[in-house]
Amino acid sequence: MRLFGRKDADEGAGGPAEAIAGFWAWWQETRPRLDSLVAAGEAGGLEEWLAPAVAAIHPGLVWEVAPGKEAAHALVVTAAGDAELRSLAHRWAKAAPPSNLLWEFHPSRQAHAQAMELTFDVGGFGFALDKLKLGLRVPRDQARVDVSAYHPIFGELDEESRTEATLLALDWLLGEDDVARWVGEITAVTFEPIDSVAAVHLPAVVADLAAGYSEEEWVLMEGQTGGGAPLVATARHPLRPVDHPLLDQHIMITLPYTHRDESGLPVGDSLAALRDFEERLAARLLKLRDDALLAAHLSAEGHRIIHVYADPASEAAVHAKELIVGWEEGEPRVDVSADPAWTAIAPFLT
């Protein structure tokens, strides 16, 4: 398995869609040469051809050729944990040609079926996954497991090397997307944690955790604005960008309301109007299926702010702009921006 990134390159000209189309046109032309390099085990030759092609999509993307699940080989082009690039990697994979006996394509590292048999070089030392020990802690009422990782070679490595080795090991054990979904704090330590377990048990622990969150729900939260005013928010739970990688367009709907209590929260006719608006919005988004998601809303100081995430190719923003035309309490607005990491709702993310 070979892993490469080209973060030192300049981003290619043209937009993402053009760059992705250019990559797949190049792939079809170059594949016979790549097939022969893979068959001969010439990793250096692969890097020479694939590295500039992937960097032309975006220099922050990382690629690797790994054993496939169904095909002989898998080409993985991944954001490598960079939430800003996750949607780009998924659009690359969505545009890929059909898999065949030789190649399949993934936008994130997949769990390795023989992970515990793997050994790779880290700083001149052999990092064997069967010697990796993990301290696991599931915080109360949290959809995550915090991991403290220990390996006998960690005492010989600097912190950055220990951390990179741990992240790669977790990706091979769980798959990159499940690491993003279920793993919280990750610490690479130089001493074996008390009650540590062999790394082979991590998938079972995560599966048990995930079973408790099989259905999505809404969570009510209370807090304060930056100015100290009361705030009430409702958000989906769990709420994670990795579950909706193509929804990188943020649609923020702001609705002023006139009927409020002494805390600035909606009451009476305003509360009823807000509920009616959200029901009509939800009905419109439902028609878009997986292309849009009502993620969260909050009320404070006479305003309801609704956060929607959508695929830019969908008509979610059009629906939002059409719906606010009928709002009768103040001047509503719709702001649309690119937000692949969902930074606008960071306080609500699981």
C-alpha positions in Angstrom: 0.0 0.0 0.0 1.3 3.4 -1.0 0.1 6.8 0.4 0.9 10.1 -1.2 -0.2 13.7 -0.8 0.8 16.8 -2.8 0.2 19.7 -0.4 3.0 21.7 -1.9 1.5 22.0 -5.3 -0.6 24.9 -6.7 -4.3 24.3 -7.1 -5.2 23.5 -10.7 -7.0 26.0 -12.9 -10.7 25.9 -13.4 -13.5 24.9 -11.0 -13.8 21.6 -9.1 -16.2 20.1 -11.6 -13.9 20.9 -14.4 -10.9 19.5 -12.5 -12.7 16.3 -11.7 -13.8 15.8 -15.2 -10.3 16.4 -16.4 -9.0 13.7 -14.0 -11.4 11.1 -15.2 -10.6 11.9 -18.9 -6.9 11.5 -18.0 -7.6 8.3 -16.2 -9.3 6.7 -19.2 -6.3 7.6 -21.4 -3.6 6.6 -18.9 -5.1 3.5 -17.3 -3.2 0.9 -19.4 0.0 2.4 -18.2 -1.2 2.5 -14.6 -2.4 -1.1 -14.8 1.1 -2.2 -15.9 2.8 -0.2 -13.1 0.5 -1.8 -10.5 1.1 -5.3 -11.9 4.9 -4.7 -11.8 4.7 -3.3 -8.2 6.3 0.0 -9.4 5.1 2.4 -6.6 7.5 5.1 -7.7 6.0 5.1 -11.2 2.5 5.3 -9.8 3.5 8.4 -7.8 5.0 10.0 -10.9 1.7 9.6 -12.8 -1.0 9.9 -10.1 0.4 12.6 -7.8 0.1 15.5 -10.3 -3.2 14.3 -11.6 -4.7 14.3 -8.1 -3.0 17.6 -7.2 -4.7 19.1 -10.2 -8.0 18.5 -8.5 -6.7 20.0 -5.2 -3.3 20.0 -3.7 -4.7 19.1 -0.3 -6.1 15.7 -1.4 -4.2 12.5 -0.5 -4.3 9.4 -2.6 -3.4 5.8 -2.2 -3.7 2.5 -4.0 -4.9 -0.2 -1.7 -6.4 -3.7 -2.0 -10.0 -3.5 -3.2 -13.0 -5.0 -1.5 -14.4 -6.4 -4.8 -11.8 -5.4 -7.3 -8.1 -6.3 -7.2 -7.1 -2.6 -6.4 -8.8 0.4 -4.9 -7.9 4.0 -5.8 -8.6 6.1 -2.8 -8.6 9.9 -3.1 -9.3 11.3 0.3 -9.5 14.6 2.2 -7.5 12.9 5.0 -9.5 14.4 7.8 -9.8 17.9 6.2 -13.5 18.7 6.5 -13.2 21.5 3.9 -12.2 19.0 1.2 -14.5 16.1 2.1 -17.2 17.1 -0.4 -14.6 17.4 -3.2 -13.4 13.9 -2.6 -16.9 12.5 -2.7 -17.7 14.4 -5.9 -14.6 12.9 -7.4 -15.8 9.4 -6.4 -19.4 10.1 -7.6 -18.0 10.9 -11.1 -15.9 7.7 -11.3 -16.5 5.1 -13.9 -18.1 1.8 -12.8 -15.9 -0.5 -10.9 -14.5 -3.6 -12.6 -12.4 -6.6 -11.7 -9.3 -4.5 -11.5 -10.3 -1.1 -10.1 -12.7 0.4 -7.6 -12.8 3.9 -6.3 -13.3 5.4 -2.8 -13.4 9.0 -1.4 -12.1 7.8 2.0 -9.9 5.1 3.4 -11.8 1.8 3.9 -11.4 -0.6 6.8 -8.8 -3.2 6.0 -10.0 -6.7 6.3 -6.5 -7.9 7.5 -5.7 -4.8 9.5 -4.1 -6.7 12.4 -1.6 -8.3 10.0 -0.3 -5.0 8.8 3.1 -3.5 9.6 4.4 -0.3 8.2 7.5 1.9 8.7 7.2 4.9 11.1 10.4 6.8 11.6 12.5 3.7 10.9 10.6 1.5 13.3 8.2 -1.3 12.4 4.6 -0.3 13.4 2.7 -3.6 13.7 -1.0 -3.2 14.4 -1.2 -6.4 16.4 1.0 -4.7 19.1 -1.2 -1.6 19.3 -3.1 -1.1 22.6 -6.0 1.3 23.1 -7.5 2.9 26.1 -11.2 3.5 25.3 -13.6 5.9 27.0 -17.1 6.7 26.1 -18.2 10.0 27.7 -21.7 9.9 29.2 -24.5 10.7 26.7 -22.0 11.3 24.0 -22.0 9.6 20.6 -18.2 9.1 20.5 -15.4 7.1 22.0 -12.2 8.8 23.1 -9.0 6.9 22.2 -5.6 6.7 23.9 -3.2 4.7 21.7 0.0 3.0 22.8 2.6 1.1 20.9 6.0 -0.1 22.1 7.8 2.1 19.5 6.0 5.3 20.6 8.7 6.1 23.1 11.2 6.4 20.2 9.0 8.7 18.1 8.1 12.4 18.3 4.5 13.4 19.0 3.7 14.2 15.3 4.9 10.8 14.1 3.0 9.0 16.9 -0.2 10.8 16.0 0.1 10.2 12.3 0.7 6.5 12.9 -2.3 6.3 15.2 -4.7 8.1 12.8 -3.6 5.8 9.9 -4.1 2.7 12.2 -7.6 3.9 13.2 -8.5 4.4 9.5 -7.5 0.9 8.7 -9.4 -0.6 11.7 -12.6 1.3 11.2 -12.5 3.1 7.9 -11.9 6.8 7.7 -15.6 7.8 7.7 -16.4 5.8 10.8 -13.4 7.4 12.6 -15.0 10.8 11.8 -18.4 9.6 13.0 -17.5 7.8 16.2 -14.0 8.7 17.4 -13.6 11.8 19.5 -10.3 12.8 21.2 -7.3 10.8 19.9 -4.1 10.8 22.0 -0.9 8.9 21.2 0.8 8.1 24.5 4.2 6.6 25.5 2.8 4.5 28.3 0.2 1.8 28.2 -3.2 3.1 29.5 -4.8 1.3 32.4 -7.5 -1.1 31.2 -6.2 -0.9 27.7 -7.4 -3.5 25.1 -5.9 -4.8 21.9 -6.7 -2.7 18.9 -8.6 -5.6 17.3 -11.5 -4.9 19.7 -12.1 -1.3 18.6 -14.6 -2.1 15.8 -16.8 -4.1 18.2 -16.8 -1.2 20.7 -17.8 1.3 18.0 -20.5 -1.0 16.7 -22.0 -1.2 20.2 -21.9 2.6 20.5 -23.4 3.1 17.1 -26.3 0.8 17.9 -27.5 3.3 20.5 -27.8 6.0 17.9 -29.5 4.1 15.1 -32.4 6.7 14.9 -31.9 10.4 14.5 -33.6 12.7 17.0 -33.9 16.4 17.8 -32.2 17.9 20.9 -33.4 21.1 22.7 -30.7 23.3 24.1 -30.6 26.6 26.0 -27.9 29.1 26.3 -27.0 32.8 25.8 -26.0 35.0 22.9 -22.7 36.8 22.9 -24.5 39.8 24.5 -25.9 37.6 27.3 -29.5 37.3 25.9 -31.4 34.0 26.4 -31.1 31.6 23.4 -33.1 28.5 22.6 -31.9 26.1 19.9 -33.0 22.8 18.5 -30.6 20.6 16.4 -30.5 17.1 14.9 -28.6 14.5 16.9 -26.3 13.1 15.9 -25.3 15.9 13.5 -22.2 15.3 11.5 -21.0 16.6 8.1 -19.5 13.1 7.3 -23.0 11.7 7.1 -23.9 14.2 4.3 -20.7 14.8 2.4 -22.3 16.5 -0.6 -24.3 19.0 1.4 -21.7 21.8 1.5 -24.0 24.7 0.7 -25.2 26.6 3.8 -28.6 28.3 3.6 -29.3 30.5 6.6 -32.9 31.8 6.8 -33.5 34.7 9.3 -37.0 35.4 10.3 -37.8 38.4 12.6 -40.8 37.9 14.9 -42.9 40.5 16.7 -44.6 38.5 19.5 -42.0 37.7 22.1 -41.7 37.4 25.8 -39.5 39.4 28.1 -36.5 37.2 27.2 -36.9 37.9 23.5 -38.2 34.4 22.7 -41.2 33.8 20.4 -44.7 33.4 21.8 -48.3 33.4 20.6 -49.0 34.2 17.0 -45.3 34.5 16.2 -44.5 31.0 17.6 -47.4 29.6 15.5 -46.2 31.3 12.4 -42.6 30.0 12.9 -43.9 26.5 13.3 -46.0 26.8 10.2 -43.0 28.1 8.2 -40.8 25.3 9.3 -43.4 22.7 8.4 -43.7 24.1 4.9 -39.9 24.3 4.6 -39.6 20.7 5.8 -42.2 19.6 3.2 -40.2 21.3 0.4 -36.9 19.8 1.6 -38.5 16.3 1.8 -39.1 16.4 -1.9 -35.4 17.0 -2.4 -34.7 13.7 -0.6 -31.0 13.4 0.3 -30.0 16.7 -1.4 -30.9 19.0 1.6 -31.1 18.8 5.4 -32.7 21.0 8.0 -29.9 20.9 10.5 -30.8 23.3 13.3 -32.7 26.4 14.3 -32.3 28.9 17.1 -34.3 31.8 18.6 -33.0 34.8 20.4 -33.6 38.6 20.6 -36.6 38.6 18.3 -35.1 36.5 15.5 -35.4 32.8 14.4 -32.4 31.6 12.5 -32.8 28.4 10.5 -29.8 26.5 9.2 -30.2 24.3 6.1 -27.4 22.4 4.3 -27.8 21.4 0.7 -26.1 20.1 -2.4 -25.5 23.3 -4.5 -27.0 21.5 -7.5 -30.3 21.2 -5.7 -33.1 23.8 -5.6 -33.0 24.2 -1.8 -32.0 27.8 -1.9 -34.7 28.6 -4.4 -37.3 27.0 -2.1 -36.1 29.0 0.8 -36.3 32.3 -1.1 -39.8 31.5 -2.3 -41.0 30.7 1.1 -39.9 33.9 2.8 -41.9 36.0 0.4 -45.0 35.2 2.5 -43.4 36.1 5.9 -45.3 39.0 7.4 -43.3 39.8 10.6 -40.4 42.1 9.7 -38.0 41.7 6.8 -36.8 38.1 6.3 -33.6 37.2 4.5 -31.8 34.2 3.0 -28.0 34.0 3.0 -26.3 31.3 0.9 -22.7 30.4 1.2 -20.2 27.5 0.7 -19.5 25.8 4.1 -18.2 22.2 3.5 -17.0 21.9 7.2 -20.4 23.2 8.6 -18.6 25.8 10.6 -21.7 27.9 10.8 -23.3 25.4 13.1 -20.1 24.2 14.9 -21.6 24.5 18.4 -24.3 22.0 17.4 -22.1 19.3 15.8 -21.9 15.9 17.5 
